[in-house]
Amino acid sequence: MSTSPLLITADAELAEDVLRLAAVSGCELDRAPDALSVGDRWRTAPLVVIDPPSAEAGAESQLPRRPGVLILARGPSDDLYRSAFRIGADLEIRLPADEDHLIELFAEVVDRSAPRSGRVLAVVGGCGGAGASVLATAVAVTAARRGEQSLLVDCDPFGGGLDLAVGAERAGGARWSGLDVSGGRVAVSALHDALPRRRVGSGAMTVLACDRDGPSSGLTPQAVHAVIAAGRRAGETVVCDLPRALSEPAVAGLRQADLTLVVVPAEVRACAAAARLSAVLRDRSAGSLRLVVRGPAASGLRPADVGRAVGVDVLTSVRTQPGLPTALDRGGFCSMRAHQRRSVERSARDVLGALESTVVGAS
């Protein structure tokens, strides 16, 4: 069975344009000069791109109708609609106006056929000051310490910038405003080249942080989707720090997550806030939803009590460390000593284990 889209055209210039757009999306095309030579590829190709003359010839030769057929022409074409109707095309594409759309369609084919070797975690605070950003950073750093490649994605433009939490605020590289994701797709190698990246243990971590000195103009749903997809394709552990007020970019991250964590302090008001947020997350998240409880509680509230109050299963708990904020201020999580990060790192290992189980169970 063919896994490459099929391009049917005898127009060399049109073929060159389409092949260029396919290359942008990382997609390889199978080309046929006419509809009579396609054979079984007409049935098995995941996507067929055909020009009007080839579509007319295909209709005359009674090619069977199938989903996933695009009819394509350069510039205005009075015959495009008629040809599309005769061949049973799903969509009409005109170049150059619809170039970005065609790139996205090719990228979707690649994403569907590529192994989902990476994993995606979303972390959100159940209330203000819950410690979600610290946990998200700890998971990304812990993954790198054990030899993995991790990608920490900051989706909260009002969170102060996760490069501070990592200790990479002075590192060269782009933040969201400096990232240009065109065509809805980006290579992970391009992210490694463009963004702050540091060795951690035997692995490495790349950080895409929000801007502090202006709007994070590049933080769009399309860009979030492209960045996360790049990390997943490359087999990386992608960790997204999401704001509680779920913006469209945050929802784009949420919908790609294999596992979503809500971080909740063991407090009654925090439980009430987290319960309301969790109801929204259930409707918008494609993956599993779990709690991480931060304690201990002066009131004696236990993690199991928090889970029952919120209505979500507890994955793990993390002990509050009084010296943690100071240690973070003095160099970020990567520079912390083992005893300073012990509690949150233990919880991060629990999270990585659950994330691995979630991905394996879904495959």
C-alpha positions in Angstrom: 0.0 0.0 0.0 1.4 3.4 -1.0 2.1 5.8 1.8 3.0 8.8 -0.4 0.5 11.2 -2.0 0.1 10.8 -5.7 0.5 13.7 -8.1 -1.0 13.3 -11.5 0.0 15.9 -14.1 1.9 16.2 -17.4 2.6 19.9 -16.7 6.3 20.1 -15.7 6.1 23.6 -14.2 3.1 22.7 -12.1 4.7 19.5 -11.0 7.8 21.5 -9.9 5.7 23.9 -7.8 3.9 21.0 -6.1 7.1 19.1 -5.4 8.5 22.2 -3.8 5.6 22.6 -1.5 5.7 18.9 -0.6 9.4 19.3 0.3 8.5 22.2 2.7 6.2 19.8 4.6 8.7 16.9 4.6 6.5 14.9 2.3 7.7 12.7 -0.6 5.4 12.5 -3.7 4.7 9.7 -6.1 4.2 11.2 -9.6 2.3 9.9 -12.6 2.2 11.7 -16.0 -1.4 10.9 -16.7 -4.5 9.2 -15.2 -4.2 6.1 -17.4 -0.8 5.1 -15.9 -1.7 5.3 -12.2 -2.8 1.6 -11.8 -3.5 0.5 -8.2 -1.9 3.7 -6.9 -5.2 5.5 -7.5 -6.8 3.4 -4.8 -4.0 3.1 -2.3 -2.4 6.6 -2.2 -3.4 8.5 1.0 -4.0 11.7 -1.1 -4.3 12.3 -4.8 -3.4 15.7 -6.4 -4.6 16.0 -10.0 -4.8 18.7 -12.6 -7.9 19.4 -14.7 -6.7 17.8 -17.9 -5.8 14.6 -16.0 -9.1 14.7 -14.1 -11.0 14.9 -17.4 -9.0 11.9 -18.8 -9.6 10.0 -15.5 -13.3 10.6 -15.7 -13.4 9.5 -19.3 -11.6 6.3 -18.3 -14.0 5.8 -15.5 -11.6 5.9 -12.5 -13.6 5.0 -9.5 -14.5 7.7 -7.0 -12.5 7.8 -3.8 -12.0 10.2 -0.9 -8.9 12.4 -0.6 -8.8 13.7 -4.2 -7.6 17.4 -4.7 -7.9 19.1 -8.1 -5.2 21.7 -8.6 -4.6 24.5 -11.1 -2.3 27.5 -11.3 -4.3 30.8 -11.1 -7.9 31.2 -12.2 -9.5 28.3 -14.0 -13.1 28.3 -15.4 -12.9 24.5 -15.9 -11.8 23.7 -12.4 -15.2 23.2 -10.9 -16.5 21.1 -13.8 -13.4 18.9 -13.6 -13.6 18.6 -9.9 -17.2 17.4 -10.2 -16.5 14.9 -12.8 -13.6 13.2 -10.9 -15.3 13.5 -7.5 -12.7 15.8 -6.0 -13.1 16.8 -2.3 -11.3 20.1 -2.7 -10.2 22.7 -5.3 -6.7 24.1 -4.9 -5.4 27.2 -6.7 -1.8 28.2 -6.7 -0.2 30.3 -5.5 -3.2 31.5 -3.3 -3.7 28.1 -1.6 0.0 27.2 -1.1 -0.1 27.2 2.7 -3.2 25.0 2.7 -1.6 22.5 0.4 1.5 22.4 2.6 -0.7 21.6 5.6 -2.5 18.8 3.8 0.8 17.2 2.9 2.1 17.6 6.5 -1.1 15.9 7.8 -0.3 12.9 5.6 3.3 12.7 7.0 2.0 13.0 10.6 -0.5 10.2 10.0 2.1 7.8 8.6 5.0 8.7 11.0 5.4 6.6 14.2 4.2 8.4 17.3 7.5 7.8 19.0 7.5 10.9 21.2 5.2 11.8 24.1 3.4 15.0 25.1 2.6 16.2 28.6 0.5 19.2 29.5 0.7 20.8 32.9 -1.7 23.3 34.3 -2.2 24.8 37.8 -5.5 24.0 39.5 -5.4 27.4 41.1 -3.0 30.4 41.2 0.4 29.7 42.6 0.0 25.9 42.5 3.5 25.2 41.2 2.6 23.9 37.7 5.5 25.7 36.0 8.0 24.2 38.5 6.6 20.7 37.9 6.7 21.2 34.1 10.3 22.3 34.3 11.2 19.5 36.6 9.7 16.9 34.3 11.6 18.3 31.2 14.9 18.5 33.2 14.5 15.0 34.7 13.8 13.5 31.2 17.1 15.1 30.0 19.0 14.0 33.0 18.2 10.3 32.2 19.5 10.7 28.7 16.4 11.8 26.7 15.8 14.8 24.5 13.2 17.1 26.0 11.3 20.1 24.7 9.8 22.5 27.2 7.1 24.7 25.7 5.9 27.8 27.5 2.2 28.5 26.5 1.6 31.1 29.3 2.4 34.6 28.0 1.9 36.1 31.5 3.9 33.5 33.4 7.2 35.4 33.4 9.0 33.1 30.9 10.1 29.5 31.6 13.7 30.3 30.6 13.9 31.9 34.1 12.9 28.6 35.7 15.5 26.7 33.7 18.2 29.3 34.2 18.5 30.1 30.5 17.3 33.7 30.5 20.7 34.9 29.3 21.1 32.2 26.7 21.0 33.1 23.1 18.1 31.9 20.9 14.6 32.9 20.0 11.5 33.2 22.2 8.0 32.9 20.8 8.1 36.4 19.1 11.2 35.3 17.2 9.9 32.0 16.0 8.6 31.9 12.4 6.5 28.8 11.7 5.3 29.0 8.2 3.2 26.4 6.4 2.1 24.8 9.7 5.2 22.6 10.0 8.7 22.9 11.5 11.6 20.5 11.8 12.9 19.7 15.2 16.5 20.4 14.0 15.4 23.9 13.2 14.0 24.3 16.8 17.3 23.0 18.2 19.2 25.6 16.1 16.9 28.5 16.9 16.0 28.1 20.6 18.0 28.1 23.8 19.3 24.5 24.3 21.5 23.1 27.0 23.0 19.8 28.0 21.5 18.3 31.2 23.1 15.1 32.4 23.5 12.8 29.5 20.6 14.3 27.5 19.6 17.8 26.3 16.7 20.2 26.8 15.3 22.8 24.4 13.3 25.7 25.8 10.6 27.7 23.9 9.8 30.5 26.3 7.4 33.5 26.2 8.7 37.0 25.9 9.1 39.3 28.9 9.7 42.5 27.0 6.8 42.5 24.6 4.0 40.3 23.2 4.7 36.7 22.3 3.4 37.3 18.8 4.5 33.9 17.5 2.4 32.1 20.1 -0.5 30.9 17.8 -2.5 27.7 17.8 -0.9 26.7 14.4 2.6 27.3 15.8 2.0 25.4 19.0 0.7 22.5 17.0 3.7 22.6 14.7 6.2 22.8 17.5 4.7 19.9 19.5 4.3 17.7 16.4 8.0 18.3 15.6 9.1 17.1 19.0 6.8 14.1 18.9 8.1 13.1 15.4 11.6 13.3 16.7 10.8 11.0 19.7 11.3 13.8 22.3 9.5 14.3 25.6 7.4 17.4 25.0 6.3 19.3 28.1 3.8 22.1 27.8 3.2 24.6 30.6 -0.4 25.9 30.1 -2.2 28.9 31.6 -5.4 28.3 33.7 -7.3 30.7 31.4 -7.2 28.4 28.4 -6.3 30.5 25.3 -6.6 29.1 21.8 -2.8 28.3 21.7 -3.2 26.5 25.1 -6.1 24.4 23.8 -3.9 23.5 20.8 -1.4 22.1 23.2 -4.0 20.4 25.3 -5.5 18.6 22.4 -2.1 17.0 21.5 -1.3 15.9 25.0 -1.1 12.2 25.9 -1.4 13.1 29.6 -2.7 16.3 31.2 -1.8 17.1 34.8 -3.6 19.5 37.1 -1.4 20.6 40.0 -3.4 21.2 43.2 -2.3 22.4 46.6 -4.0 20.4 49.4 -6.4 23.2 50.3 -10.2 23.4 50.2 -10.4 26.4 48.0 -7.8 25.0 45.6 -9.9 21.8 45.3 -12.9 23.8 44.4 -11.0 25.8 41.8 -9.4 22.6 40.4 -12.8 20.8 40.2 -14.2 23.6 38.0 -11.1 23.7 35.8 -11.0 19.9 35.4 -14.5 19.9 34.1 -13.3 22.2 31.3 -10.2 20.2 30.6 -12.1 16.9 30.2 -14.1 18.5 27.3 -11.0 19.8 25.6 -8.3 17.2 26.3 -7.6 14.2 24.1 -5.5 12.4 26.6 -5.7 11.2 30.2 -6.4 13.7 33.0 -4.7 13.2 36.4 -3.9 15.2 39.6 -0.6 16.1 41.3 -1.2 17.1 44.9 1.1 19.6 46.6 1.3 19.3 50.4 1.3 18.5 53.2 -1.8 20.4 54.3 -2.0 22.1 57.7 -5.6 21.0 57.8 -4.7 17.3 57.4 -6.2 17.1 53.9 -4.7 14.0 52.3 -4.1 13.4 48.5 -6.9 10.9 48.4 -9.3 13.6 49.9 -8.1 16.0 47.2 -8.8 13.5 44.5 -12.3 12.8 45.7 -13.1 16.5 46.0 -11.8 17.3 42.5 -13.2 14.1 41.0 -9.9 13.2 39.2 -7.5 10.4 40.1 -4.3 11.4 41.8 -1.1 10.4 40.0 1.4 11.5 42.6 2.1 14.1 45.3 4.9 16.6 45.8 6.1 18.0 49.1 6.5 21.7 49.5 10.1 22.6 49.9 10.6 26.0 51.7 14.0 26.6 50.0 12.9 25.8 46.5 11.9 29.4 45.4 15.3 30.7 46.5 17.2 28.0 44.8 15.2 28.7 41.6 16.0 32.4 41.8 19.7 31.6 42.1 20.2 29.8 38.8 17.1 27.8 37.8 16.2 24.2 38.1 19.2 22.9 36.1 21.7 24.4 38.6 20.0 23.1 41.8 21.8 20.6 43.9 20.4 17.1 44.4 18.9 17.6 47.8 17.2 20.8 46.7 15.3 19.1 43.9 14.8 15.7 45.5 11.1 15.9 46.2 9.9 17.5 43.0 12.3 15.3 41.0 10.8 12.2 42.6 7.3 13.4 41.5 8.7 14.1 38.0 9.9 10.5 37.7 6.4 9.3 38.7 5.0 11.6 36.0 7.4 10.3 33.3 6.6 6.7 34.2 2.8 7.4 33.9 3.4 9.2 30.6 5.3 6.3 29.2 2.5 3.9 30.3 -0.1 6.1 28.7 1.7 6.3 25.4 2.4 2.5 25.3 -1.2 1.7 26.2 -2.5 3.9 23.4 -0.2 2.4 20.8 
